[in-house]
Amino acid sequence: MSLITHIDSVPLFTTITEAQAWGSQYNLNGYHQHTVLGQTGYMGGISHREIVQAMIGGVVTPTTTSPVQSTTTSSSSGGGGY
């Protein structure tokens, strides 16, 4: 992800796709723009107020980069002395 900065603890990204992906963890759709030092960036949610309010409620749908797998382990006694 290409992060430009944070505004009110909300990340500002270089692409719409990144902003929407980040906003999806709060069940938000859409995006809005901010311009910082002449560079346009994107945040999830249709308004800044919407994402700030959503963050207060916490993450609803955590984003993951890989599927979570459960592993079953078994142990056996080899009879070795320790």
N, C-alpha and C positions, 0 to 999 in steps of 0.2 A: 504494500500500500504506500502511496505517496502522500505523506502528511505535510501540509503547509504549516499549520499552527493549530492552536486550540483557542476558541473563543468561549468564555463561560464554561470551561472544562469540556467543551464539545469539539471533537476533531474536525478540521477543515481539510478536505482532500482535493487533489488535483483533478480527479475525474468524477463524473456523475455515478458511474458504476460502483466505485468505492464508497461513495457517500450513501447510496441506496443499500448496499450490502451492510454497512455499519448500522444504518437506521432500522434494518429489518430485525435486528435483535430486540428492538423495542416495539415490534409490530407496526412500524411506520412505513408508509409508502411515499414516493415522491422525493423531492429534494428542493433546496433553496440555495441561493448564491450569496457569497460575501466577497468583497474585494479588499485585499490586504496588501499594502505597499505596491499597488498597481497590478497585483496578480489575482485573477478570479479563482475562487475555490468553491467547493460544493459541500453541503451538509445534508444528512438524511432528514426526512420530514419536510412538509410543505412550508413550514415557517420555523424560525429560530425558537420562538416561544413553544411550539409543539414539541421539539426535541428536548428542550430544557425540562418541560413538564414530564415528558416520558421518562427521562433519566431519573427523576425524583422517585418514580415508582419502581425503578430497577429493571434489569434485563428480564424480558419475558421469554425470549427464544434465543438461548445462547448459540453463538456461531461456533462451528468447529471446522477444523481443517481436514480432519480425517475421522472416519467412523469409529465409534467406541466399541471395543470388542471385549467380551468377558473371556477369561481364561480359566479353565479348570485344571487344577494341579493335583497330582496324587503323590503320595510319599510311600516309600517302602523301606523296610528295615533291612539293611544289608548285613546286620550282625557284626559290623566292625566295631572295634573298641576305640574310644576316644579318651 
